[in-house]
Amino acid sequence: MTTTVASMLAARAEDDRPAVRDATTTLTWREAVRAGAERGALARTLRREGPFHIGVLLSNVPEYPLWLHAAALARATVVGVNPTRRGEALAADILAADCQLLVTDADGAALVEGLDLGLG
């Protein structure tokens, strides 16, 4: 039997123990698996032809592991985008990784505003 991240997550779908936590948020495994599945479903609807790379431009927030879950369930590859990069260097990183999607928050959106990321 092959164990995948998706199968390990599925095994936790009914688990009410803490899975993701920060100073203000605690999600159980049940909640995290469900949230990851929702994000994975969204990612699949946005998928285009070619390598399925999802760029994640987030700091260490609960949303980050949810997108790791989403990618596993959507059979995508996560590309961690370095939030210390700026301008054309940041755009070059995203373009080189061939991202179909870029997940970010308000801070990350400010970093990529006005950049040609080839995301369509």
C-alpha positions as CSV (number, residue, x, y, z in Angstrom):
1,M,0.0,0.0,0.0
2,T,1.3,3.4,-0.9
3,T,0.9,6.2,1.6
4,T,0.4,9.7,0.3
5,V,-0.1,13.0,2.0
6,A,-3.7,12.9,0.8
7,S,-4.3,9.5,2.3
8,M,-2.8,10.6,5.6
9,L,-5.0,13.6,5.7
10,A,-8.1,11.5,4.9
11,A,-7.2,9.4,7.9
12,R,-7.5,12.5,10.1
13,A,-10.8,13.7,8.6
14,E,-12.8,12.7,11.8
15,D,-10.1,13.7,14.3
16,D,-11.0,16.5,16.7
17,R,-7.5,17.0,18.1
18,P,-5.6,20.2,17.4
19,A,-3.8,20.3,14.0
20,V,-3.0,23.9,13.2
21,R,-2.5,26.5,15.8
22,D,-1.2,30.1,16.2
23,A,-1.7,32.8,18.8
24,T,-5.3,33.4,17.7
25,T,-6.5,30.3,15.9
26,T,-6.7,26.6,16.6
27,L,-8.1,24.2,14.0
28,T,-8.8,20.6,14.6
29,W,-7.7,18.0,12.1
30,R,-11.3,17.7,11.0
31,E,-11.5,21.4,10.4
32,A,-8.1,21.6,8.7
33,V,-8.8,18.6,6.4
34,R,-12.2,20.1,5.4
35,A,-10.6,23.6,4.8
36,G,-7.8,22.0,2.8
37,A,-10.3,20.1,0.7
38,E,-12.3,23.3,0.0
39,R,-9.1,25.0,-1.1
40,G,-8.1,22.0,-3.2
41,A,-11.4,22.0,-5.0
42,L,-11.0,25.7,-5.7
43,A,-7.5,25.1,-7.1
44,R,-8.8,22.3,-9.3
45,T,-11.4,24.6,-10.9
46,L,-8.7,27.1,-11.7
47,R,-6.2,24.6,-13.1
48,R,-4.9,25.0,-16.7
49,E,-2.9,22.7,-18.9
50,G,0.7,22.1,-17.8
51,P,2.4,21.5,-14.5
52,F,0.1,22.2,-11.6
53,H,2.2,24.5,-9.4
54,I,0.6,26.6,-6.7
55,G,2.8,29.5,-5.5
56,V,2.3,30.3,-1.8
57,L,3.4,33.7,-0.8
58,L,2.5,33.8,2.9
59,S,4.3,34.1,6.2
60,N,3.9,31.4,8.9
61,V,0.1,31.7,9.3
62,P,-2.5,28.9,9.6
63,E,-3.5,29.5,5.9
64,Y,-0.1,28.1,4.8
65,P,-0.6,24.5,5.9
66,L,-4.1,24.6,4.6
67,W,-2.7,25.2,1.2
68,L,-0.2,22.4,1.7
69,H,-3.2,20.2,2.3
70,A,-5.0,21.7,-0.7
71,A,-2.1,20.9,-3.0
72,A,-1.9,17.3,-1.8
73,L,-5.6,16.8,-2.4
74,A,-5.5,18.5,-5.7
75,R,-2.4,16.7,-6.8
76,A,-0.5,19.9,-7.2
77,T,3.0,21.0,-6.2
78,V,3.5,23.8,-3.7
79,V,6.1,26.4,-4.5
80,G,7.0,28.4,-1.5
81,V,7.6,32.0,-2.7
82,N,10.2,33.8,-0.7
83,P,8.5,36.9,0.9
84,T,11.9,38.6,1.4
85,R,12.3,39.1,-2.4
86,R,11.1,42.3,-4.0
87,G,10.2,43.6,-7.4
88,E,11.5,42.0,-10.6
89,A,13.5,39.4,-8.5
90,L,10.2,38.3,-6.9
91,A,8.5,38.2,-10.3
92,A,11.3,36.2,-11.8
93,D,11.0,33.6,-9.0
94,I,7.3,33.2,-9.6
95,L,7.8,33.0,-13.3
96,A,10.6,30.5,-13.0
97,A,8.5,28.2,-10.8
98,D,5.8,28.2,-13.5
99,C,3.0,28.8,-11.0
100,Q,-0.6,28.5,-12.2
101,L,-1.9,30.1,-9.1
102,L,-0.5,32.4,-6.5
103,V,-2.0,32.3,-3.0
104,T,-1.2,35.3,-0.8
105,D,-2.6,37.8,1.7
106,A,-2.7,41.6,1.8
107,D,1.0,41.8,2.6
108,G,1.9,39.5,-0.3
109,A,-0.5,41.3,-2.7
110,A,1.3,44.6,-2.0
111,L,4.6,42.9,-2.9
112,V,3.4,41.6,-6.3
113,E,1.2,44.6,-7.2
114,G,2.1,45.8,-10.7
115,L,4.4,42.9,-11.5
116,D,3.9,40.7,-14.6
117,L,3.6,37.2,-13.1
118,G,2.2,35.5,-16.1
119,L,-0.8,34.2,-14.2
120,G,-3.5,35.4,-16.6
